Amino acid sequence: MRQLIKSSAYNIFVITNYLRDTFGDHVPYEIIKLIIMSTYPKIKISCGFNYTCLLMDEIYVWGRNNFGQLGLGHNQNQNSPLKLNLSNIKNIICGYCHTIALTNSNEVWGWGHNNFGQLGLGHNQNQNSPQKLNLPNIKNIICGGYHTIALTNSNEIWVWGLNNYGQLGLGHNQDQNSPLKLNLPNIKHIICGGAYTIALTNLNEVWVWGCNNLGQLGLGHNQDQNSPLKLNLPNIRQIICGSHHTIALTNLNEVWIWGYNYEGQLGLGHNQNQNSPQRLNLPNIKHIICGGFYTIALTNSNEIWVWGNNNLGQLGLGHNQNQNSPLKLNLSNIKNIICGCYHTIALTNLNEVWVWGCNNEGQLGLEHNQNQNLPQKLIY
């Protein structure tokens, strides 16, 4: 079956005939599509400040490229997807303007902006093509705005890049252009905001450090922290960071929010910043995603709720008005959503890609540079 699909170049009509000849005419067309799509490569998407990377068996990149963050060997913007010549990749992660890829053999490659050493190469020179980083045994990498954190298979933490707010957690504020080990045990997951970092332990404890000028660490004050501090918030299963705001989801699907709220990105119905966690009354949530200054939630029934900054149409509502309370977005069959700073990408159960928001650098991949405040289907 899989061989037939590959040899037919994903021709859905050929496969439809094959399945109906095998199972009868009663097989619904949508079921046939799901069967076919289940054999396709898994898609992963990551968004930087104004650019996008899509990973299947191959990598496609588009958008802003002024620092070489697309890895194409030049610094020209691209408003449609282009193939990046880098193979054997299992994950790709974007900071504001730098990109990190992790291979199936756990090798690390980095490219793009490097003024603060965020590529970890031991120098501060930008790179417009992938460079190998000598860091073994890595299972996950996370990018902040201009800093990078890696988690090894033995749960060691390595950090590098900009550290002006203490976002590396090393107890000082000196930038690092080579990986340094951070002594924080029992960590299973790490999340980065623009200039701050949050770690979740195997016991679901939360540790925070870095920039806190807008309360994004949730500590009840606005003082920066250059060493990890424990946040008293129990029972957390997921944490997501925007540029300056933070969302946590508990094992009971409760939503807690804190940080910057000038654009309404906390969804509380007002625009006042919060330096300690506040409960958001939004039921049935399974996943939350943060853009730079906006938030999107996906429910267990695959409904989409959006709120926050919308001046460039990044909420997909058909207008450009900010929203300080959650509004439902009419887009069905979505399994994952990814946000850049001002643009949004959605992936359906059939591996269709929908895009909306800021497009001034071609980050939507639509072959033009016009912003979109309604979802548009991307052909890739």
C-alpha positions in Angstrom: 0.0 0.0 0.0 2.7 2.5 1.0 4.7 1.6 -2.1 1.6 2.2 -4.3 1.1 5.6 -2.8 4.8 6.6 -3.3 4.8 5.3 -6.9 1.6 7.3 -7.6 3.1 10.6 -6.5 0.3 11.0 -3.9 -2.3 10.9 -6.7 -5.4 10.7 -4.5 -7.6 9.7 -7.4 -5.5 6.6 -8.2 -5.5 5.6 -4.5 -9.2 6.2 -4.2 -9.9 3.8 -7.0 -7.5 1.2 -5.4 -9.2 1.5 -2.0 -12.7 1.3 -3.4 -11.8 -1.7 -5.5 -10.4 -3.4 -2.4 -13.0 -2.3 0.2 -16.1 -1.4 -1.9 -17.7 1.9 -2.9 -19.0 2.6 0.6 -15.6 3.9 1.7 -16.1 7.7 2.4 -13.8 10.0 0.5 -12.6 11.7 3.7 -11.7 8.4 5.2 -9.7 7.6 2.1 -7.8 10.9 2.4 -7.0 10.2 6.0 -5.6 6.8 5.1 -3.5 8.3 2.4 -2.3 11.2 4.6 -1.3 8.8 7.4 1.4 7.5 5.1 2.8 10.9 4.4 5.9 12.2 6.2 5.1 14.0 9.5 5.3 17.8 9.2 7.0 20.1 11.7 6.9 23.8 11.4 8.8 26.5 13.3 8.5 30.2 13.1 11.1 32.9 13.7 10.5 36.6 14.0 9.6 37.0 10.3 10.4 33.7 8.7 9.2 30.1 8.6 10.8 26.7 8.4 8.8 23.5 7.4 10.3 20.1 7.9 9.0 16.9 6.2 11.6 14.5 4.8 13.1 17.7 3.5 13.3 21.3 4.8 11.6 24.2 3.2 12.2 27.8 4.3 10.8 31.2 3.5 10.6 34.8 4.7 13.1 37.2 6.1 16.7 36.4 5.5 18.8 39.5 6.4 21.0 37.5 8.8 21.0 34.3 6.7 18.4 32.7 9.0 17.0 30.7 6.1 20.4 29.0 5.7 20.4 29.3 1.9 24.0 30.6 1.6 22.8 34.2 0.9 20.9 37.0 2.6 18.0 37.6 0.2 14.4 37.3 1.5 12.1 34.6 0.0 8.3 35.0 -0.3 7.8 31.4 -1.4 9.1 28.1 0.0 12.6 27.1 -1.0 14.3 23.8 -0.3 17.2 23.9 2.1 20.0 21.4 1.4 20.3 19.8 4.8 19.3 16.1 5.3 18.5 13.7 8.1 16.9 16.4 10.2 14.3 15.4 12.9 13.6 18.8 14.4 14.1 22.5 13.5 13.8 25.4 16.0 13.8 29.2 15.3 14.8 32.1 17.5 14.1 35.7 16.5 16.7 35.5 13.7 18.7 32.3 14.2 17.9 28.7 13.4 19.0 25.4 15.0 18.4 21.9 13.5 18.8 18.6 15.2 19.5 15.5 13.2 18.4 11.9 13.6 21.8 11.1 14.9 21.6 14.0 17.4 24.0 16.3 15.6 23.3 20.0 16.0 23.5 22.5 13.1 23.0 26.3 13.4 22.8 29.3 11.1 21.6 32.9 11.0 22.1 35.8 13.4 25.0 35.3 15.8 25.9 38.8 17.2 25.4 37.5 20.8 26.9 34.0 20.2 23.4 32.4 20.0 24.7 29.8 17.5 27.2 28.5 20.1 30.1 28.4 17.6 32.7 30.1 19.8 32.5 33.4 17.9 29.9 36.1 17.0 29.9 36.1 13.2 26.6 35.6 11.4 26.2 32.4 9.3 24.0 32.2 6.2 24.6 28.4 5.7 24.4 25.6 8.3 27.4 25.2 10.6 27.9 22.1 12.8 28.0 22.7 16.5 30.2 20.3 18.6 27.6 19.3 21.2 26.9 15.6 21.5 24.0 13.6 23.0 21.3 16.3 22.5 17.6 15.4 22.6 16.0 18.8 22.4 16.9 22.4 21.7 14.9 25.6 22.5 15.5 29.1 21.2 14.7 32.3 22.9 14.9 35.6 21.1 18.7 35.7 21.1 19.7 32.8 23.4 19.7 29.0 23.0 19.2 26.1 25.4 19.9 22.4 24.8 18.7 19.4 26.8 20.7 16.2 26.6 19.5 12.6 26.7 20.9 12.5 30.3 18.9 15.7 31.1 21.9 17.9 31.3 21.3 21.6 30.3 23.6 23.6 28.1 23.1 27.3 27.5 24.6 30.0 25.3 23.9 33.4 23.6 22.6 36.7 24.9 22.5 36.9 28.7 21.9 40.6 29.4 18.9 39.8 31.6 20.3 36.6 33.1 18.2 34.4 30.6 20.9 31.8 30.7 20.5 31.2 34.4 24.2 31.2 35.1 24.2 33.7 38.0 25.6 36.5 36.0 24.8 38.6 32.9 27.7 37.9 30.6 26.9 36.7 27.1 28.2 33.2 26.1 29.2 32.3 22.5 30.0 28.6 23.5 27.7 26.2 25.4 28.0 26.2 29.2 26.5 23.7 31.5 23.6 24.9 33.8 23.3 22.9 37.0 19.6 22.4 37.3 18.6 18.7 37.9 15.5 16.7 37.1 14.4 18.8 34.1 12.2 17.3 31.5 11.2 20.4 29.4 12.4 23.9 28.8 10.6 26.9 27.3 12.1 30.3 26.2 10.4 33.6 26.0 12.1 36.6 24.3 14.6 37.1 27.1 13.6 34.7 29.8 13.5 30.9 30.4 11.2 28.5 32.2 11.9 24.9 33.0 9.5 22.1 34.0 10.8 19.2 36.1 9.8 15.6 36.1 7.8 16.4 39.3 6.0 19.2 37.4 7.8 21.9 39.4 8.4 25.2 37.6 11.7 27.1 37.6 12.0 30.6 36.1 14.9 33.0 35.3 15.8 36.0 33.1 13.9 39.2 32.2 11.0 40.0 34.4 10.4 43.7 33.8 6.8 43.0 32.9 6.1 40.2 35.3 6.7 37.4 32.8 8.3 35.2 35.4 5.2 35.2 37.5 7.0 35.8 40.8 4.8 38.6 42.1 7.4 41.3 41.4 9.2 42.7 38.4 12.9 42.1 39.2 15.1 40.2 36.8 16.6 36.9 37.9 19.9 35.6 36.6 19.6 32.3 38.5 16.7 29.8 38.5 13.9 30.5 41.1 11.1 28.1 41.9 7.6 29.3 40.9 4.8 28.2 43.3 2.4 26.8 40.7 1.5 23.1 41.1 0.3 20.5 38.7 1.6 22.0 35.5 1.8 19.9 32.3 2.6 22.6 29.7 4.1 26.1 29.6 4.2 28.4 26.7 6.0 31.7 26.3 5.4 34.7 24.1 7.8 37.5 23.8 6.9 38.8 27.3 3.9 36.8 28.5 3.5 33.3 29.8 0.7 30.7 29.7 0.5 27.5 31.8 -1.8 24.5 31.4 -2.4 22.2 34.3 -3.2 18.5 34.3 -6.8 19.4 34.9 -6.8 21.7 31.8 -6.9 24.8 33.9 -5.2 27.8 32.2 -3.0 30.2 34.2 -1.5 33.4 32.6 0.9 36.2 33.6 3.2 38.9 32.2 2.8 41.6 29.6 -0.8 42.4 28.7 -0.8 45.7 26.9 -2.2 44.1 23.8 -4.7 41.9 25.7 -2.5 38.8 25.1 -3.5 37.4 28.6 -7.2 37.2 27.5 -8.5 38.6 30.8 -10.8 41.2 29.3 -8.5 44.1 30.2 -5.0 45.3 29.3 -3.2 45.4 32.7 0.0 43.5 33.2 0.1 40.7 35.7 3.3 39.7 37.7 1.7 36.6 39.3 -0.4 33.8 37.7 -4.1 34.6 37.0 -6.7 32.0 36.1 -8.3 32.3 32.7 -11.7 30.8 32.4 -11.4 28.8 29.2 -12.5 25.2 29.4 -11.5 22.1 27.5 -8.1 23.3 26.3 -5.5 20.7 25.2 -2.8 23.0 23.7 -1.8 26.7 23.8 0.5 28.6 21.5 2.0 32.1 21.9 3.0 34.6 19.3 5.0 37.6 20.1 2.1 39.5 21.6 -0.9 37.2 21.0 -2.2 33.8 22.1 -4.0 30.9 20.4 -5.7 27.9 22.2 -6.8 24.6 20.7 -9.5 22.7 22.5 -10.0 18.9 22.8 -12.7 19.2 20.2 -10.3 21.1 17.9 -12.0 24.5 18.3 -9.6 27.5 18.0 -9.7 30.5 20.3 -7.6 33.6 19.7 -6.8 36.8 21.6 -4.2 39.6 21.9 -2.5 41.8 19.3 -4.0 41.7 15.9 -2.7 44.8 14.1 -1.4 42.7 11.3 -4.2 40.2 11.1 -2.3 37.5 13.1 -5.5 36.3 14.8 -7.1 35.4 11.5 -10.4 37.1 12.3 -10.8 39.0 9.1 -10.0 42.4 10.7 -7.1 44.0 12.5 -8.6 44.9 15.9 -6.9 43.7 19.1 -8.8 41.4 21.3 -8.4 41.2 25.1 -10.8 38.3 25.5 -10.8 34.9 23.6 -12.7 34.8 20.3 -13.5 31.7 18.3 -11.7 31.3 15.0 -13.7 29.5 12.3 -11.1 27.1 11.0 -11.8 23.4 11.1 -9.8 20.1 11.2 -6.7 21.7 12.8 -4.2 19.5 14.6 -1.4 22.0 15.3 -0.7 25.8 15.2 2.6 27.6 15.2 3.2 31.3 15.8 5.9 33.7 14.8 6.1 37.1 16.3 3.3 38.5 14.1 2.4 35.6 11.8 0.5 32.3 12.3 0.7 28.8 10.6 -1.9 26.1 11.1 -1.5 22.4 10.1 -4.6 20.3 9.4 -5.2 16.6 10.0 -4.7 16.2 6.2 -1.3 18.0 6.3 -2.8 21.1 4.7 -1.1 24.3 5.7 -3.0 27.6 6.4 -1.3 30.9 7.0 -2.2 34.4 8.1 -0.9 37.6 9.6 2.1 39.7 8.8 3.7 39.0 5.4 5.9 42.0 4.8 9.0 39.8 4.5 7.2 36.9 2.7 6.9 34.9 5.9 3.6 33.4 4.8 5.1 31.9 1.7 2.3 33.1 -0.6 4.7 34.5 -3.3 3.8 38.1 -2.4 4.3 40.4 0.6 0.7 41.4 1.5 -0.5 40.9 5.0 -3.5 38.5 5.4 -6.1 38.8 8.2 -7.9 35.6 7.1 -6.4 32.1 6.8 -4.9 31.4 3.3 -4.0 28.0 2.1 -0.3 27.5 1.3 0.8 25.4 -1.6 4.2 23.9 -0.9 
